């Protein structure tokens, strides 16, 4: 192999971990790493902003379960990286961030672009460190990937000073250890089975942890055999097919909705892979009186509204299968919550033939669902459209509607779509974004064109920060500081060598989307949206009464 420096060893360790892509920007302090990558099997994808690089790695990690890798230089490059790193950490997506740094001989004095990056990244990562001894590189990289990919997954950070990167080193990458499954105790399985057997109106609340654990099949069988309705969080979509008669779709809108009635009536919540960060239990169990069974790969977080009767901690599929063997729900009546399904579906279907323009968000999402296949992927940015996507875009399969609801960072959709398309080049991918989120990372459309990731960006265009306007009206009855102007999005797309479309009527949307999905370049669809529906929904939810 010839003489290696620390940067060479770092890249060899990345290859050993199975890294396919490194997303990032070149910089003076990561030159040695870039040189090592040039001669490696890893594809370096040059992005237009470090935040975009981190979001690409974030989505790659979420969809594969393998840590996505992003790279920046020191100082402003590293600070730009932080938002995407924080998003991955709070959303439970495995990610390894690598930053360049000044030499160790400059850290004791005031120095150009120097920040203590280990201290800076500490609050937004599971673990981080600086390489100060070349011989420790293989241990540090192996630990980084092990921690990033272990439950609950998240972000880690490695800081590499430029003088350390150039130092010679010997050795080999460390052997990867196989992650062994862990299994819940017999006692916890038995206690959970007894509680489920006794419950009259149980509910299953399923979160992203069930997707990470690949527990969709086991969860669907458990719900079917136990005859228990299922509600998913924003990040738990697709764990049970939305067409299943026990699927009550999505909770988490922070306003009352049909599923609120289910929580009003339940006598037991079976939380499966539920992360409290997705939607606070104080929203659905404010007095802490609902009995809870926690089924997950890790112990429950401490929260006064989430104190489980029992914690079933271990492989989720195995736990569900073992509980099924012991629980007896023979002769139990179907829980009342199933009766809500007709109201939920009726609310969804009422927009199927709506002809209003600008298009109502419910209608836009209804039509989007008609075009997209069961394996196709939509990635929602953050804004008012995210709430409607969560409520109205329903899934047959896990990881086909990606919503960031841990950190919930605006600007994630388009960079994320690049990561998704690299993982699944054979699937249609649509980035759903507001005009506010679009302008935060629209520069990455050039990256998408350059690397050949052809996806559709659908812009919900309302000329403002619609979600904040919605919240302002709910709280104060008026809004302020939320309006802005936009460029001509069609011309913007065309100026980058993309295809641009503008929707001028409801009837145009489906054929426009179908045409856009056929293009061999990324496409942008500008669609005016009627966010008057936001306030109408708030009024309707405020008047909601439960029939049960």
N, C-alpha and C positions, 0 to 999 in steps of 0.2 A: 504493500500500500504506500510505501514511502513515508517520509516524516509527516506527521499530522500536527496541526495546531488545534487549539480548543474549539474553534469554529467548525473545523472538519469533524471533530469528534461529536460535537453537538448535532450536526447534520446526519452523521452515521447513526446516531441514536434515534433521530426522528425517522429515518428509514427503517430501523429495527422495530419501531412502534407501528409501522404500516402507514405512515403519513403519505397521503397522495398529493396534497396541495398545501402551500403556505401562502396566505393572503397578506399583502402588505405593501409598504413603500420603501424604496431604497433611501439610505441616508449615510452620512459620513461615518457614523459610529457603528454601523452594521455591515460595513464593506466586506469584512472577512467572512461573515455568514453568507452574504450574497454570493461571494466567490465560491464558497463550498457548495451552495445550492446549485450553482451553474453546472457543476460536475456530478450532480446527484440524479437519482431517479424521480425526485420530487419536482412537481411543476410549481414554479413561483408565479403567482398571479398578481401583477402590479395593479393596484387599485388607485382611485383618484382621491381618496381620503382614508385616513386610518380608521375612522369610525365605520366606514363601509367594509373595510377588511375584517374588523372584529365581528360585524353582523354576519358576514359570509361564513366565518368560522363558527359562529354561534349556531346558524341553521344547519351547517354541515354536521356539527356535533349532535344536535337535537334529532336529526333524521337518521343518523347512522349509529349513535351510541358510542362512536369513536371520537376522541377529542379533535376538534378543529383547531388549526394552528394559525395564528396571526403574528405579524412581525412589524415593529416600528423602530425608528431611531429614538434617541433620547428626547428630553425636553418637550417641545410642542407636539412632536410625533407621538410620544407616549401619552400625553394628556388627551390628545384626540382619540386614542385607542380606548380610553377608559369607559366611555358610555357603553360600547358594545361588550366589553369585558364584564361590566356590572350587569348588563342584561342577561348574559349567559349564566352568570353566577346565581342570580335570583330566579331565573326560569328553569334552572336545573339542567342546563346544556353543558356537556363537557367541552372545555376549551383550554388551550395552552397559549398564553401570550408571551412573546419574547421581545425584549426591548434592548436596543443598544444603549451604551452608557459611556461617559467619559472614563478615561483611565483612572485606575486607583491612585495614581500619583497626583491627581487633581482634586480629589474629593474633600481634602481637608481645608481647602481655601475656596473663596468665592470664584466660581468658574463659569464660563460661557455655557448657557443652556443646561446647567447642572441642576437637577432636582433629586432628592432622595426618593427614587422610584419604588424601592421596597416598602418604604413607609407609606407612599402615596397609594399603592395598589393593595395594601393590606386590608382595608375595609371592604374591598369589592372582589376578593378572591378567597378560596378555601385555604390556600397556602401560597407563599411566594418566598423567593430567596435570590441572592446574587451569587453568581459563580466567582469565587475569589481564588480557588485553587483548581487549576486545569484537571488534576487527577480526580476531582469530585464530579466531573461533568456527567459521566454515565449514571452515577447514583442519583443526581439531581433530576435528570431527565426521566428516569424510570419512576422516581417518586412522583414527579409532576403528573405523568400520565396515569399512574395508579390512582392518585387522589382525584384527579379530574373526572375519571370514569367510574369511580366508586359511588355507591348510593349515599346520599343524594349527590348526583353529579354537579359539577360547577366549574368555575374558572380557577386556574393557577397561573402564576407569573414567574418567569425566569429573566433576570437582569444580567446582561453580559457586558462588562467593561471592555473597551476596545483594546487595551493592552493585554488583558487576559485572553481575549479572543485570538490574539496573534501568537501566544506562547505555545511552545511545543508540548505534546502530550502523547503518552502511549496508553495502550489498553484496548478494550473492546466494550461495545454496548452490553448492558446486563440482560440476561435472559428474562423474558416476560413470564410472569406467573399467571397461571390460570385461575380465574375467579370461581371459587366454589360456591354453590348454592348454600344458603342457610335456611333452616326450617324452624317453624314456630313450635313452641312447646305443646305437649299433649294437653296440659292443664288449660292453656289459653284457648286451644281449639275446642275443648269440651265446654268451657264456660261460654264461649261465643255461640256454640250450637244450642245450648240450653236457652239462652236469651232470644235467639232467632226463632226457636220453636214456640216460645210463649207469646211473641209479639203478634198483635192483631193487625196493625197497620205499619209495618216496617217499610223503610225506604233504603235504597242503595244510593250513596253519593260517591261518584267516581271521579278521580282526578288524574293528573298527568303521570303520577307515579305508576298507575296501572299500565299506561302506554309504555313507559320506560321499561317496565318489567315484562312486556310482551304478554300481558294477561287478558287480552281481549276475548279470546276463545273461552277461557275458563270463566271469565266474568259473565259472558252471555249464557253459558250453560248453567251457571249458578243461579242467575236471575230467573231463567226459564224454569228450572226444576223446583226452585223455592217459591216461584210465583210472586216475586218481589219487584216492584217498579224501580226504574233506574233514572237518576238525574245526573248529568255530567257538568263539570265546570267548563269554563271557556277552553282550558287546555286539556280537557278530557274527552273532546269530541271524537266520535267514531269508535270508542271502546265497545259500544253495543250499536249495531246498525240502527239508524234513525227510523227505519221502517218496522222495527220490532214492536209488537203490541205492548210491551212493557217499558218502552223508551219514552221518557217524559222530557227529553231534550235538555236544554241548557238553563242553568241558574247563574246568577252573578251580576245582574244588571244594576244593582244598588237601588232598585226601586221595586215595589211589589209587582209581581207577575203571577201567572197561573200557578207556577211551581211553588210560590209562597204558601198557597193553600195546602199543598202537600206537607210542608213542614209544620203548618199550624195543627194538622191532624195526626201526625205520626207519633208512635210510641217507641220507636227505635230507629236510629240512623246507623246504617252499616257503611262506614267511610272506608273506601277501598282506594289506596294510592292517592289519598287526598292530601294536598299540601295546603296548609293554612294561608300561605302567601297568595294563593290563587283567588280566594274569596273568604274574608274573615268569618269565622263561626259566629261572631257577634251579630252578623247580619241575619243569620237563620236560626240562631239559638241564643238570643240576647240575654235571657235570664238563666241560661245554663241548665235548664230543666230537662231537655231532651236526652234520654239515654243514648249512648254512643258506643259502637264497637269500632275499634281502629284496626284495620287490616293493611299492613304496609311492610316495606322492606326495612324501615327504621322506626324507632319509637316516636310517639306523638310529641309535638311541640307543646309546651306548657301554655295554656290559655284558659281563663276562667270560664269561657263558654265552650270549651272543648276538653272535658275531663272524661275519658272513656271508662266504661264498666270493665273493659278488658282490652289489652293491646295484643293483637295476634301479629307477631313480628317475625318475618321470614319471607321466603319465596311466596309471592302473592298467589300464583296459580295453584301451588301445592296447598296453601292455606285454605283457599276456596274449595278445593276438591275434598280436603279432609273434613271441613265443616259440613259439606253436603252429605258425607257418609254418616254423620252423627245427628244432624238436625232433622226434626220430624215436623213437617208442615202438612201432613196428610189431613185432609178435611178442613183446612183453614180457608176461610173466605178470602176472596181476592181483595187486597188492600184498597181502601177508598180512593187512593191517589190515582189509580188507573182510570177512574172516571174523568179525570182532568184531560186525558189525552184527546178527547173529542173537541174540547174547547181550544186546546193548544193547536191542533191541526186546523180547525176552522179559522182561527186567527191567521194562520200562515196562508191558507188557501184563498182568503178573501181578496188578496192582492193579485191573484193570478191574471186577472183580466183588466186591471186598472190601466187607464189610458192617460192619466194626468201627466203633464209635462211642465216644468222639469220633473224628472222621474222620482217617484217615492222610493226611499231606500229599500222598503220591503219588496217592491216590485222588481227593482234592479237585482236584488239578491236572489229572488225567486227565479228570474230568468237566467241568471248566472248558473244556478244549480241545475237548470234544465240542460245546459250546454256541457257542463263539465262531467266527465266520466267518474266512476266510483274510485279509481286509482289516481285521478288527477289531483293536483295540489293547488290550493289557494293560500296565500300568505297575507294576513291582514296587518296593515299598519295600525297606528294608534290614533284615535280620534272618534268622532261621532259614528262614523261608519263601522268602527270596531264593535260597538254595542249592537248595531243591527246585524253585523256578520255573526256575532256570537248567538244572537237570538234566532236568526232566520236561515243561516247556512248550515245545513245538516249533513252528516257524514255517514257513510257505510263502513269506512275503514279508519283506523287510527292514523294520525299524522298526515291527513289529507286537508285539514284546515288548521293552519298554524297561527296561533294568536299569542303574542307576548303579553302575559298578564301577571308576571312577577314584578319585573322592573318596568314593563310597559313603556318602552322607549320609542318615541316618534322617529321615523326615518328608517325603520328596520325592513320594510317590505321589499324594496327593490334590491338592495344588497343581499337580503335573505333569499330572494328568488334566484339570484346567481348561484348561491350555495345549493339550493334545492335542485336546480336544473343540472348542476354538476353531479349530484348524487343520483338523480333520476332523469337522465337525458331523454328517455323514451316517453315520458309523461308530459301532458300539458301542465304548465305552471302559470298562474295568474297572480300578480301582485296587486292587491286591492288597497288603495291609499286615498287619503284626502289630498286636496291641493296643498295644504300646509305641510303634511308629511312628504309629499312628492318633492317639494322644493328644498327639503333638507338634505337629500342624498341623490338628487336626479343626475348628478355627474357620473354616477356609477353605471348609467345606461351606456356610456362609452365603453366601460369595462365589459359589460354584457356583450356588446357588439364584437369587441376585439377577441374575446375568448369563445365566442360562438354559442352563448347561452340564450336561446331565443324564447323569450316569454312575453306575456302580455301584461302591461301595466294599465290598470283600470282606475282612472281618477274620478272620485266623487267630488265634483266641483261646486262649491258654494261660496267661494270668495271670502272665507274666514275660518277661524278656529271654532268649528261647529260644536264640538263637545264642551268647550268652555262657555260658549254662548248658552248652550242648553243648561249647564249648571248655574250660570249667572241668573238666568230667568227663573229657574226653580227656587233659588235662594232669595233673589232681590227683585224679581219681576221686571228686570231690565238687563241690558248688557252694555259692555264698554270695552274698547281697545282690542277687538277681535277681528276687525275687517282689514282686508289687504287686497292689492291688485295682483293679477297673474299675467304671465306672458301668454302668447298664443301657443298652446301646448302642441298643436299639430305642426306648426312651423318649427317649434323647438325640437320635436322629434326628427323632423325631416332634416334639420340643420346638422344632426348627428349621424345621418345616414340610416335612420330608422324609418318605419312607417307610422304615420300619425292619422288618427281618425277622430271626427267629432260627431257625437250622436245628437240628432236634431228632433227626434221623436221616439216614443216608446217602441214603435214598430221597427225602428232601425237597429235597436240594440243587439238582438240575437244574431241577425245576419252580419253585423259589424264584428261582433266577437268571434263568430265562426270563421270569418275571413281572416281576422287578425291571428288566430291560432294556426292558420295554415302558412304563415309567412316564414321565410328563412332568415329573417332579421328580427330583433326585438321590436315590439310595437307598443304604441301608447294610444289609449282611448280616452278622450275627454268627454265626460258625461255630466251635464248639469243635474243636480239633485235637489229635491225639495225637502229641506230639513225642518219645514214646519211640522213634519211628522214627529219630531222630537218632543215638542211641547204637547202635541195631541196625545202621545203615548204617556207622558207624565200625568196628564189630567185623567186619562183612562185608568192608569194604575192606581192613582189616588182614590178613585171611586170603586176599585175592585173589591167585591165581596165574595166570600167563599160559599158555594152552594152546599157543601157537604155537611 
